[in-house]
């Protein structure tokens, strides 16, 4: 389920806005390593930069944030 697509032209502007693991972690108030574990578990898909770093789509992160706040 992990996506390593490197074509940011597919989709609209919001879906191509990418976040770093640190930015995602800040939104959820967790450690960046937790975000990496979520990606490995399939909770979030990610893209890789040319340098091999993970990036997450803002709209997908926002959807996960909404879903997680419903559980509370």
Secondary structure, 3 states (H helix, E strand, C coil): CCCCCCCCCCCCHHHHCEECHHHHHHHHCCCHHHHHHHHHHCCCCCEECCCCCEEEEHHHHHHHHHHHHHCC
